[in-house]
């Protein structure tokens, strides 16, 4: 297993028993997980920079939207809460 926020969609769905059978771990699952981790790092960094007082006003105005997106995408820690709202919607 791994951290649910960064798991590949197929593995996450299997964990929720939304699909049947065993999933063979593939390189594509690792790549997808890497993309989720990278996305989190980029979004977190973007939010931190946008929320600084030294950031231009246009950028600071976007910090709430970035924070909302960050929380919606990565804010859940329970597998059941991640699949329906997060990855399934983003990766469908």
Protein Blocks (a to p, Z undefined) as FASTA:
>chain_A
ZZfklgcfklmmmmnopagcjddddfklmmmmmmmmmmmmmmmmmmmmmmpmkbcfklmm
mmmmmmmmmmmmmmpcbfklmmmmmmmmmmZZ
